[in-house]
Amino acid sequence: MGPQILQFGVFPPPEGGVQTNVKDIRDYLRQQKIRCGVVHLSRHRQPDADDVFYPKTSLAVMRIALSFPAPIWHFHLGGNVTRALLGLYSFGTSVPNKKTILTFHSGGYPTSPDAQRPHPLRDFLFRRFDRIVAVNGEIFEMFASMGVKREKIQLIPPFALPSHPPRAEIPPAITEFMQRHSPVLLSVCGLEPEYDIELQIEAMAAILERLPNAGLVVAGGGSLEAQLRSHLASKPYAGSILLCGNVPRAATLNVMTRSDLLLRTTWYDGDAVSVREALQFDLPVIASDNGMRPVGVKLIPARDRQALVDAVIDLVAAPRPPHLAKPDTFENLDRILELYKELV
């Protein structure tokens, strides 16, 4: 039995990279008989259940934090550093007898205008955390440039990759769509501007000229969902694209193993978990080049529709390598647990 942990971040649904890491950590700790609570910090709320809390106000966040018996508070940041988050970090790093960790997931943040401009309060608060977890080298160096001591920063990728997809039923609408289309292209992302789903919708016109039975499955929800559905409805090939909304991760992994390509078109991006999952299952991946994609990904320039079309045609025509069984990859979760033990 180890120390109790309280995470602050986002918990599925909807699915996403940060949500996946928060849930993976929680599931892993519970397997080790360690209690782990989660304080959910986005507008997507559910009823409180099973130590997952959905507070509506900052005061409610603080009340939950102070009442949950955890000596370690683990914060997850997956977007811009807002005033509300700075207030939370100021509170979190001020409470006596609490050890604090921040995992920074935002792959595009180090090169963003916000990261480049001076921000003494932000940098001061980051330095107050007992440990910082950076998910890639660029984020590691960003924190070092902000004055965080290098011995406080740990580079731990956020990926726990199963060797086989979990047993889960694929939603009937997706199954029926996949039965009618070949090849099946899959996109797993939020419906937000930075994931450039409109580029994929536009590219399908040219892809269908060469591959008339192709279909695109888009798993994910977000603020652009209504806009994208309206845009898609105006296309004569709308029946070749399925916007699924949020799909549980287990079902998404099963869809992944039955697809022919994964598309990851982004304006900016980190080391996306969906890309790693696809490679784990030997699914070919086409992704915008962000300077940190893993080996084996077909890279294209961001916002380049013709490059996307050409890459899809090329990879569909290429022989698909045989599936090679890979072991479960849970080293990152082992390292997080060791970090908790070190702090207490």
C-alpha positions as CSV (number, residue, x, y, z in Angstrom):
1,M,0.0,0.0,0.0
2,G,1.5,3.3,-1.1
3,P,0.7,7.0,-0.6
4,Q,-2.7,8.3,-1.8
5,I,-2.5,10.5,-4.8
6,L,-4.7,13.3,-6.1
7,Q,-4.5,14.3,-9.8
8,F,-5.7,17.6,-11.2
9,G,-6.5,17.6,-14.9
10,V,-9.0,16.1,-17.3
11,F,-10.7,12.7,-17.2
12,P,-12.5,11.0,-20.0
13,P,-15.0,11.5,-21.6
14,P,-14.0,13.0,-23.9
15,E,-11.0,11.1,-24.9
16,G,-7.6,12.8,-25.5
17,G,-3.9,12.5,-24.8
18,V,-4.0,14.2,-21.4
19,Q,-7.2,12.3,-20.4
20,T,-5.6,9.1,-21.4
21,N,-2.5,9.7,-19.3
22,V,-4.6,10.8,-16.2
23,K,-6.7,7.7,-16.5
24,D,-3.7,5.4,-17.2
25,I,-2.0,6.6,-14.0
26,R,-5.2,6.2,-12.0
27,D,-5.8,2.7,-13.3
28,Y,-2.2,1.7,-12.7
29,L,-2.2,3.0,-9.1
30,R,-5.5,1.3,-8.3
31,Q,-4.0,-2.0,-9.6
32,Q,-1.2,-1.4,-7.0
33,K,-3.9,-0.9,-4.3
34,I,-3.1,2.8,-4.1
35,R,-6.0,5.2,-3.9
36,C,-6.0,7.9,-6.6
37,G,-8.5,10.7,-6.9
38,V,-9.0,13.0,-9.9
39,V,-10.2,16.6,-9.8
40,H,-11.6,17.3,-13.3
41,L,-10.9,20.8,-14.5
42,S,-12.8,21.3,-17.8
43,R,-16.4,22.1,-18.8
44,H,-17.2,18.4,-19.6
45,R,-18.7,17.4,-16.3
46,Q,-20.2,14.2,-15.0
47,P,-21.6,13.4,-11.5
48,D,-18.9,12.8,-8.9
49,A,-18.2,9.1,-8.7
50,D,-15.5,6.7,-7.6
51,D,-13.0,9.4,-6.5
52,V,-13.4,11.4,-9.7
53,F,-14.7,14.9,-8.9
54,Y,-16.2,17.5,-11.1
55,P,-16.1,20.8,-9.3
56,K,-17.9,23.9,-10.7
57,T,-15.9,26.6,-9.0
58,S,-12.4,27.3,-7.8
59,L,-13.6,27.2,-4.2
60,A,-14.9,23.7,-4.8
61,V,-11.6,22.6,-6.3
62,M,-9.8,23.8,-3.1
63,R,-12.4,22.2,-0.9
64,I,-12.0,18.8,-2.6
65,A,-8.2,19.1,-2.5
66,L,-8.0,19.9,1.2
67,S,-10.4,17.1,2.1
68,F,-8.9,14.3,0.1
69,P,-6.2,12.6,2.2
70,A,-3.3,12.6,-0.3
71,P,0.2,13.8,0.5
72,I,1.0,14.2,-3.3
73,W,-0.9,16.5,-5.7
74,H,-0.2,15.8,-9.4
75,F,-1.2,18.5,-11.8
76,H,-1.6,18.0,-15.5
77,L,-1.4,20.9,-18.0
78,G,-2.4,20.3,-21.6
79,G,-2.9,23.7,-23.1
80,N,-2.1,27.4,-22.5
81,V,-1.1,28.7,-19.1
82,T,-4.2,30.7,-18.1
83,R,-4.7,33.0,-15.1
84,A,-7.1,30.4,-13.6
85,L,-4.3,27.8,-13.7
86,L,-1.7,30.1,-12.3
87,G,-4.2,30.7,-9.4
88,L,-4.5,26.9,-8.9
89,Y,-0.7,26.4,-9.0
90,S,-0.3,29.2,-6.5
91,F,-2.7,27.5,-4.1
92,G,-1.3,24.0,-4.8
93,T,2.3,24.9,-4.1
94,S,1.4,26.9,-0.9
95,V,-0.3,24.2,1.1
96,P,2.0,22.8,3.9
97,N,2.9,19.1,3.9
98,K,1.9,18.6,0.2
99,K,4.3,17.5,-2.4
100,T,3.5,18.8,-5.9
101,I,4.2,17.5,-9.4
102,L,3.3,19.2,-12.7
103,T,3.2,17.1,-15.9
104,F,3.3,19.4,-18.9
105,H,1.7,17.8,-22.0
106,S,1.6,20.8,-24.4
107,G,3.9,19.9,-27.3
108,G,3.3,23.1,-29.2
109,Y,3.7,25.4,-26.2
110,P,7.5,25.9,-26.1
111,T,7.4,27.6,-29.5
112,S,4.2,29.6,-28.9
113,P,4.2,33.4,-28.5
114,D,3.1,32.9,-24.8
115,A,6.1,30.8,-24.0
116,Q,8.5,33.3,-25.7
117,R,7.3,36.4,-23.8
118,P,8.6,37.1,-20.2
119,H,6.2,35.9,-17.5
120,P,7.8,36.2,-14.0
121,L,4.8,34.9,-12.1
122,R,4.4,31.8,-14.3
123,D,8.1,31.0,-14.1
124,F,8.2,31.6,-10.3
125,L,5.2,29.2,-9.8
126,F,6.8,26.5,-12.0
127,R,9.9,26.7,-9.9
128,R,7.9,26.1,-6.7
129,F,6.8,22.6,-7.8
130,D,8.7,19.7,-6.2
131,R,9.0,18.0,-9.5
132,I,8.2,18.8,-13.2
133,V,7.5,16.0,-15.7
134,A,8.3,17.0,-19.2
135,V,6.9,14.7,-21.9
136,N,9.6,15.6,-24.5
137,G,13.1,17.2,-24.6
138,E,11.8,20.5,-25.9
139,I,9.6,20.9,-22.9
140,F,12.4,19.9,-20.6
141,E,14.6,22.7,-22.0
142,M,11.8,25.2,-21.8
143,F,11.5,24.6,-18.0
144,A,15.2,24.8,-17.6
145,S,15.2,28.2,-19.4
146,M,12.5,29.4,-16.9
147,G,14.9,28.7,-14.0
148,V,13.6,25.3,-12.9
149,K,16.5,23.3,-11.5
150,R,17.4,20.5,-13.9
151,E,17.4,18.0,-11.1
152,K,13.8,18.8,-10.5
153,I,12.8,18.0,-14.1
154,Q,12.2,14.4,-15.3
155,L,11.6,13.4,-18.9
156,I,8.9,10.8,-18.9
157,P,6.8,10.2,-22.1
158,P,3.1,9.9,-21.3
159,F,2.5,6.6,-23.2
160,A,1.3,3.3,-21.8
161,L,0.9,1.0,-24.8
162,P,-0.9,-2.3,-24.6
163,S,0.2,-5.2,-26.8
164,H,-3.4,-5.9,-27.8
165,P,-6.4,-3.7,-27.9
166,P,-8.8,-4.2,-24.9
167,R,-12.0,-6.1,-25.5
168,A,-14.6,-3.5,-26.4
169,E,-17.5,-3.4,-28.8
170,I,-17.1,-1.0,-31.8
171,P,-20.2,1.2,-32.1
172,P,-22.6,-0.2,-34.7
173,A,-22.5,3.0,-36.9
174,I,-18.7,2.7,-37.2
175,T,-18.8,-1.0,-37.9
176,E,-21.4,-0.5,-40.7
177,F,-19.4,2.3,-42.2
178,M,-16.2,0.3,-42.2
179,Q,-17.9,-2.6,-43.9
180,R,-19.0,-0.3,-46.7
181,H,-15.6,1.4,-47.3
182,S,-12.1,0.3,-48.2
183,P,-9.5,1.6,-47.5
184,V,-10.5,3.0,-44.2
185,L,-8.7,6.1,-43.1
186,L,-8.8,6.9,-39.3
187,S,-8.3,10.2,-37.6
188,V,-8.3,10.3,-33.7
189,C,-8.3,13.8,-32.4
190,G,-10.3,16.7,-30.9
191,L,-12.4,18.7,-33.2
192,E,-10.4,21.9,-32.6
193,P,-8.7,24.2,-35.1
194,E,-5.2,22.9,-34.5
195,Y,-6.1,19.4,-35.7
196,D,-7.1,20.7,-39.1
197,I,-9.9,18.2,-39.8
198,E,-11.2,20.5,-42.5
199,L,-8.0,19.7,-44.5
200,Q,-8.8,16.0,-44.3
201,I,-12.4,16.7,-45.5
202,E,-11.2,18.7,-48.4
203,A,-8.5,16.1,-49.3
204,M,-11.1,13.4,-49.5
205,A,-12.4,14.8,-52.8
206,A,-9.1,14.0,-54.6
207,I,-8.6,10.8,-52.6
208,L,-12.0,9.5,-53.8
209,E,-11.0,10.2,-57.4
210,R,-8.3,7.6,-57.1
211,L,-9.9,5.4,-54.4
212,P,-13.6,5.7,-55.0
213,N,-14.6,3.3,-52.1
214,A,-12.4,5.0,-49.5
215,G,-13.9,6.1,-46.2
216,L,-12.7,8.5,-43.4
217,V,-13.6,7.9,-39.8
218,V,-13.0,10.8,-37.5
219,A,-13.2,9.8,-33.8
220,G,-13.3,12.8,-31.4
221,G,-15.5,15.7,-30.4
222,G,-14.8,19.4,-29.7
223,S,-15.9,23.0,-30.2
224,L,-15.9,22.7,-34.0
225,E,-18.2,19.7,-34.2
226,A,-21.3,21.5,-35.4
227,Q,-19.4,23.7,-37.8
228,L,-17.6,20.6,-39.3
229,R,-20.9,18.7,-39.7
230,S,-22.4,21.6,-41.5
231,H,-19.4,21.9,-43.8
232,L,-19.4,18.2,-44.5
233,A,-23.1,18.2,-45.3
234,S,-22.4,20.5,-48.3
235,K,-20.0,18.0,-49.9
236,P,-21.3,15.6,-52.5
237,Y,-19.1,12.9,-50.9
238,A,-20.4,13.4,-47.4
239,G,-21.3,9.7,-47.2
240,S,-17.6,8.8,-47.4
241,I,-16.8,10.6,-44.1
242,L,-18.1,9.6,-40.7
243,L,-17.8,12.1,-37.8
244,C,-18.2,9.8,-34.8
245,G,-18.0,12.3,-32.0
246,N,-16.3,11.0,-28.8
247,V,-15.6,7.3,-28.9
248,P,-14.3,5.4,-25.8
249,R,-10.6,4.7,-26.0
250,A,-11.0,0.9,-25.9
251,A,-13.4,1.0,-28.9
252,T,-11.1,3.4,-30.7
253,L,-8.1,1.0,-30.3
254,N,-10.2,-1.8,-31.8
255,V,-11.2,0.5,-34.7
256,M,-7.5,1.3,-35.2
257,T,-6.6,-2.4,-35.6
258,R,-9.3,-2.7,-38.4
259,S,-8.2,0.5,-40.3
260,D,-5.8,1.0,-43.1
261,L,-4.2,4.3,-42.3
262,L,-4.1,6.8,-39.4
263,L,-4.1,10.5,-40.3
264,R,-2.7,13.1,-37.9
265,T,-2.8,16.6,-39.5
266,T,-2.0,19.4,-37.1
267,W,-0.9,23.0,-37.1
268,Y,1.1,22.2,-34.0
269,D,1.3,19.1,-31.9
270,G,3.2,17.1,-29.3
271,D,4.2,13.5,-29.4
272,A,0.6,12.3,-29.9
273,V,-0.6,9.1,-28.1
274,S,-2.7,8.1,-31.1
275,V,0.4,8.0,-33.3
276,R,2.2,5.8,-30.8
277,E,-0.8,3.5,-30.5
278,A,-1.1,3.1,-34.2
279,L,2.6,2.2,-34.5
280,Q,2.2,-0.3,-31.7
281,F,-0.4,-2.1,-33.9
282,D,1.6,-1.7,-37.1
283,L,-1.0,0.7,-38.6
284,P,0.7,3.1,-41.1
285,V,0.6,6.7,-40.0
286,I,0.6,10.0,-42.0
287,A,1.3,13.0,-39.8
288,S,2.2,16.7,-40.1
289,D,5.9,17.1,-39.4
290,N,6.3,18.7,-36.0
291,G,9.9,17.8,-35.5
292,M,9.2,15.1,-32.9
293,R,7.4,12.3,-34.7
294,P,8.6,8.7,-33.9
295,V,10.4,6.6,-36.5
296,G,8.1,5.0,-39.0
297,V,5.7,7.9,-39.6
298,K,5.1,9.3,-43.1
299,L,5.7,13.0,-42.6
300,I,4.0,15.8,-44.6
301,P,4.1,19.6,-44.2
302,A,1.4,21.1,-42.1
303,R,-1.7,22.5,-44.0
304,D,-0.6,20.9,-47.3
305,R,-3.6,19.2,-48.8
306,Q,-1.8,17.9,-51.9
307,A,0.9,16.3,-49.8
308,L,-1.8,14.6,-47.7
309,V,-3.5,13.2,-50.8
310,D,-0.2,12.0,-52.3
311,A,0.8,10.3,-49.1
312,V,-2.5,8.5,-48.7
313,I,-2.3,7.2,-52.3
314,D,1.3,6.1,-51.9
315,L,0.8,4.3,-48.6
316,V,-2.4,2.5,-49.7
317,A,-0.6,1.2,-52.7
318,A,2.4,0.0,-50.7
319,P,2.4,-3.5,-49.2
320,R,1.5,-3.4,-45.5
321,P,4.2,-5.0,-43.3
322,P,3.1,-8.0,-41.3
323,H,2.0,-7.4,-37.7
324,L,4.8,-8.0,-35.2
325,A,3.7,-8.7,-31.7
326,K,5.1,-6.1,-29.3
327,P,5.2,-6.2,-25.5
328,D,3.1,-4.0,-23.3
329,T,4.9,-0.7,-22.7
330,F,4.1,0.6,-19.2
331,E,7.6,1.8,-18.2
332,N,6.3,5.4,-18.0
333,L,3.8,4.4,-15.3
334,D,6.5,2.6,-13.3
335,R,8.6,5.7,-13.4
336,I,5.7,7.9,-12.2
337,L,5.1,5.5,-9.3
338,E,8.8,5.7,-8.4
339,L,8.6,9.5,-8.5
340,Y,5.7,9.3,-6.0
341,K,7.7,7.0,-3.7
342,E,10.7,9.3,-3.9
343,L,8.7,12.3,-2.8
344,V,7.3,10.7,0.3
